[in-house]
Amino acid sequence: MSKVIADITMSLDGFVTGPDPGPEQGLGRGGEPLHAWVMAGDSDVDADVLRESVEDTGAVILGRNLFDVVDAPDGWSEDMGYGAEHAAQPPMFVVTHEAPEEVRLASLFTFVTEGLEAAVQAAQGAAGDKNVYAMGGADVIRQLLALGLVDQLQLHLSPVLLGAGTRLFDGGEPTQFEQVEVRVSPHATHLSYVPA
């Protein structure tokens, strides 16, 4: 069965967006430096991490707020989407209380209103022999961890202090992990953990 990999970029002070994220500014005010590792294009380490993740992705889980960002008029396109310039199109499962009435990228998304566990089950069914990546937002990843549904946690630690925004970890139960990989570039430290 497919592994569930929670994969997200975080600032040194623990934020995955700057303040006021939304469809017009997906990473919030001042949050763009978080994804320098994806966008700079000058590091073989970063390029390898991104390529390997995209190639390993059989399906994706995301929350409704993140969906609203990627489906916004200035969101994903044929040139820039899941996997940045790879613009891959794996099946995507959006955890939401209610599906939106209009969807710009309708062919990419399935809306799951029965909860996160149902989304994981659907994504694993669609992933084939590849893995399921939970790309966020922070609330989805926190819930997956709390439910014990994460097989691997991948953090891309960006060398920036945002000062405010959306925290990745905000409360929750103490949890121990085993660090299984560290890869370093000028733009990020790529960390992989499995539950201990």
N, C-alpha and C positions, 0 to 999 in steps of 0.2 A: 504494500500500500504506500501511496505517496507520503512523504514527510511534509509537515507543515513548518515552513521557515518564516519567522517574523524578521523582516528586513527593513531597516529604516536608518536615516541619517540623523545625527544628533549633534548639537553644539557641546562645547566643553562644559557649559553650565546646565546641560540637561534639557534643552529645548529642541523641538523638531520643527517649529515655525517661529518666526518673530511675532510681534503683537498684531492683532486684527487680521488673521488669515481669512481668505474668502476667494470667490471666483475671480476677482480682479487682481488679487495678489496672493497666489496660492501659498507662498512661503511666508506671508505676513510682511509687515514693514521691516526692511533690513534683513530679511531671511535668505536672500539670494546666495550669499557666500556659503551657506550650508552645502549647496550642491556644486561647488567649484570642482570637486573631484569628478563629477559627471560631465561637466561642461568644458573644462579647461582643455582637455585633449592633449596634454603634454606629458602624461605619465603612463608608462607601460603598465605599472601596477594597477592604477585606476581602470585603465582600459580592459585589462584582463579580468578584474573583479566584475565589472559591468557585463562583459561578454559572457563570462562563465555563468553568471546569474541568469541572464536572458536565455541562454541555451538550456539551462536546467529547469526553466519555468514551464510547467504544464498547465497551470491555472493560477489566477490571482484573486485574492480577497481584499476588498477595501470597504471603507465606511462611506456613508452618504455624503458627509462633508467633503471628503477627498474626491468623491465622484463629481460633486458640483464644481470643483476646481477643474478637473480634467475634461469635463464635458462643456465647460463654458466656451464662449466664442473665441477667447484667446488661449484656450487650453490645448489639448493634444491635437496633432494634425498628422498627415501622412508622413511628414518629415521628422516630427518630434512627438514621441509617445512613450509607451512603456519601454524601458530600456534606452531612453533618450534618443540618440540618433539611430538606434537599431529599430525604433518604432515597431516593435514586435506586437502581435495581436493574439495573445493567448486568451482563452475564455476568461472573462472577468465576472466575479460575483460580488455584488454590492449588497452589504447588510444595511437594511433600512426598515423603518416602520411602514413606509408607504412609497411605492414606486412613483417617480415623477411622471407628469402628464406628457411632457415632451423630452426627447433625448436626441441630441445631435448625433452621437456616435452609437445609435441604437444596436447595430449589429455586433458590437463588442461586449455588451453588458447584459447580465441576467440579474434581476432584482430578487433578493431573498428576504421575505418578510417574516419568516418563521424563526429567526434568531441566528446567532453566530454558529452554533453547532450544526444547524441545517446548511449553512453556507459552506462550512468545512466539508461536510459530507458530499455536497453537490460538486465542490471544487475537486475533491479527491476522485470523484467519479469521472470528471472531465479531464484530469491531468494525465491519464495513461500511465506510462512508466517514468514520467517526470515528477517534479515536486510542486507543491502548492506554496506560493509566496504571498504572505500577508504584507502588503506595502504600506498599510496604515489606514487611517491616521492612528494617532497615539492611543485613543480610546479602544480601537479594535485590537491593537497589540496588547494593551493592558488586560482586556477581557480574555483574550486567548491565553495569556499567561495564567490568569486567575483560574481558568477552567482546566488548566493542565493540558492544553491542546498544542503547545509549541514543542516541536522536536528539536529545533535549532533557532537560536537568536543571533542575528547578524546586525551588528551596529557599525555604522560608518561614522566615526568620531571626527567631526570637522573642527579644525583649529580656530574656532571663533567663539567669542562670548556674545550672546545676544541680549542678555540682561532681562528679557521678558519674552513671553510668547506662550506656546503650548508645550507643557512639560511632558516628556515621555513617561517618566515614572513619578507618580503622585500618590503616595500611600500604597496600600496593598500588604500582602503577607510576606514575611521574610522568605526568600527563595535563594537556594544556592545553585551555582552553575559551575561547569568545568570549562575552562578556556581551551579551545581546540585549534585555533588558528589566529595569527596576528600578521597582517600585511601592512606595510607603511609606505606612504607616498608623501610628497610635499603638501598634498591637499587633504589627506584623511589618514586615519589609522583604522583599518578594516579589521573588526574583531568578530570572532565566531565563538559561540558558547552552546553547550548542550546542558540540559538539566542534570544536576548531580544525582 
